[in-house]
C-alpha cells in the first residue's frame, strides 16, 4: 500500500509533462526557433532597436515620455503581428509601414521602424529555412521584451 501513492504521483507527473501535442506547426516552429542561437539573435536585435527608440524618446524630457514610448512600441508590435500570414511578414517595406502605423508617435517610428525592418530582413535572409511568420513573431517577442524590461 505504501507504493500506491508513489505510483499515483508518478502518474500525475507524467500527465503534467510538457508536450508539443496540441501546438500548431507555427507554434512548434516558433518555439524551436526562439531557443536557437539564430532566434536569440533576432529577439535581441529587436529588443535593442526598441530600447534605442525608447531611450531616445525619454531623453527628450517630455512628461510621461517613458510611458508614451512603451505604449508606442507596444502598438508597433501589435501592428507588426498583423503582417503575419499575409505574405509580407518579412518584407522590409511592409514591416516598416506596420511599425510606423502601430507606433503612433513620429519620434518613435523614425527610430524604430527602419531598425525593425532591418532586423526582420536580415533575419529572414540569414534563416532561409524558417518561415517569415516565425521570424516576424521572434522580432515581435523581442519588442515585447524591451517594453517589459523598461
N, C-alpha and C positions, 0 to 999 in steps of 0.2 A: 504494500500500500504506500510506502514512502516514495516509491519510484513514480507513482501516478502523477503527483503534482509536477515533478520534473518533466515528465513526458508532455504534460499539458502546456507547461511553459515553453518547451522546445517547439511544440506545435504552433503556439501563438507567435513565437519569434519568427518561424518560417513564414507565417502569413503576413507579418509586418515587414518582411524584407522588401527593399525596393526592387521594382522590376520595370522593364520597358513595355510590358503589355499595357495596352490602353493608350499609349502615346502615339500620336500621329507620326508619320515618316518625317515631317518637318521638325517636330519636337525632338525626335531621336537624333536627326542630323544636327540640329542646333545644339543639343546637349553635348554631342561628340565634338563639334567644332569649338564650343566655348571652352572646353578643357584642354584643347590642343594649344601648342605654342603659337600657332598662327592665329587662332581665335583670341588668345590672350593679347596678342599684339594689336588686333583690331579693336578690342574693347579698350585697351589702354590708349590707343591713338584717339579714339572718340572721346574718351574721358579727358585727355589732355586738351583737346580742342574746346570742349565745354568749359573746362577750368579756365582756360585762357580768356574766353569770351566773358565769363562771369567776373573774373578778376579785373579785366579791363573796364567793365561797366561799373563795378563797385568803386574803382579808382576815380571815377568822375565825381564822387562825393554826393551824388543825388540821394535824397531822402528815400529810404526803402530800396536802395539800389540792389542790395543782395537778394531781397525777396523778388524784386522785379526781374532780375537776371535769372534767378532759379525758375521762375514761372515761364519766362521766355524760352529757356532751354527745354523745360518740360513740354511746352506747346510745340516746339520744333520737333521733339522726339515723337510726340503723338502723330504729327503730320508726316514725319518720315516713315512711320509704320504704314501709312496709307498707301505707300508705293509698293508694298509687298503684294505679291500675286497679280501685279498689273503688267509685269514685264519691264518695269522701269526701276526696279529696286536697286540696281547697281549703275544706272545711267547718271553720270555726274550732273548733267543739266537738270534732270528731274529731281534728283536728291537736293540739289542746291535750292531749287524753287520751292520744294516742300518745306525745307528748313526755314526759308525766308517767310513763307506763308504762316507757318506754325508759330514762329517766334513772336511776331507782332511788335517787336522792338527793333527799330532800324539799326541801332548801335550794336546789338547782339547779333543780328542777322549778318551784318557786314563782316564780322569776325568769324562767326560760327559756320555760316553756310558754305563758304569756299573750303574751309578746313574739313568739314564733314564730307563734302563731295569728294575731296581728295582722298580721305581715309577710305571711303567706300570704293572709289575707283581703284586705288592701289590694292586694297584687299581682294577685290574681285579679280584683278589681274594676277595677283600672286597665288590665288587659291582657285584655280580654274575648275577643279572638280567639285567645288562647293556651290550650292545653289545661291544665286544672288539674293534671294529672300533670307537665307540663313546669314549671309554676310551683313545684310541690311539690319537684321534683328540684333546681331552682335554689336553693331555700331550703336543702335538704339539702347542696348543694355549699357554700353559704356557711357552714353549721355545720362542715362538714369543714375548710374553710379556717381557721376560727378555731382549731380543735384543732391543726391542722398548724403554725400560726404561734406557738403558745404555747411 
